[in-house]
């Protein structure tokens, strides 16, 4: 996975986008939607069925994810299909779950990918 360098003093526009991203992901339903979309696009009906929630609830949360530029849409006849905007979104949520599991299970941190075994990170 390619890492983009992040300066110690981040660009103000990037800070706004990052905080907006975390705000958009601050509801469990929206995180569940991202998890469902990690494996590919789905239409609203499929998402409603997977979450066992009313269509109005799912659509409201999808609209918020869309306004935060985390998902994209494609219309096919009367169905709207949703997909993640890019791979970063899915990997970010995956990392958050890895962090949560490490915390819950009190697991040690992983060594940095470029660190030598037994080396200092």
N, C-alpha and C positions, 0 to 999 in steps of 0.2 A: 504494500500500500504506500503510495506516494504521500509524503508529508510536505505541506506547504510551510515555509518559515513564518513564524509569528514574532514580530518585533516586540520588545519590552514595552514600547509605547505604541499601541495599536492605533490604526487610523480611526478617527471618530465615526466614519460611515460604517466601518467594519464592526465597531463596538455596538452601534445601533442595530445592525443586522443580527449580530450574535445574541444580544439581549432579546430582540424580537423573536428569534428562533426558539430560545428557551421559554419565553412567555407562551408561544404557540404550542409548545409541548408540555405545558404545565397542567394539563388535564389528562387523566388516565385514558379516557375514550380516544383522545387524539394520538396518544402513544400506541394504543391498540390498533388504530387505523394505520399508523406507519408500519407496525409489525406485519399487518396483513398485506400491505402493499410492497413489502420487501421482496416478496417472491414474484412480483409482477402485477400488472394492472388488473383491476376488478371494477365491475360496474356497481352502482349504488345498491341495487338489489342484493348482490352477493355480499356486500359489506353489511347491509342490514341483517341478512340471514346469519352471517358469522357472529355478529355482535348481539343478536337478539334484542335489538333496540328499535324504536319507531324510526321510520324513514326521516321524519322531520328532525329528530335528534342527530342522526348520522349526517344528514345534509348540512345542518348548521355547523357541525364540527369540521366537515370537509371544506366548507366555505372559508372557515378561519384558516385552515391549513393552506388553502389555495391563496388567500390574501397574504399569507406570510411567505409565499413562494416556495413552499415545501412540497406541494403536489402540483401536477399538471393534469389537464383533462383532454379527453378526446370524445367527440360525439359520434355515435354510430346509430343511425335512424333515430329511435326514441330513447336510446340508452346513453348515459354519460359514463365514460370509463375514467378512472383515476389511476395515476401512477406517481411514484416518487419523482421529485424534480431532478434529482441526481443521486449518485451512489453515496455521497457524503451524508445525506439524511439518514439512510438506513444504517450506515456504519456508526454514526453518532449515537443512535438509539441502541445499537448492539453494544457499544462501549459502555453506555449508561447501565445496561443490564449486567454486563460483566462486573462493573464497579459495585452494583447493588448486591450481586451474588457473593463477591469477595467480602463485602462488609457483613452480610448476613451469616456467611459461613466462616468468617474470620480467616480467610485464606491470605497467603503472602502475595505480594505484588509480583508481576511478571518482570523478568529482566528486560531491559531495553533491547530491541531487535539487533542493534549493532554492537551490543556489549559482549565482551568475551566472557565465557563461563567463569564464574568466580570473581569477575572483575567488579570494579566500583562503578556505580552509576550516579 
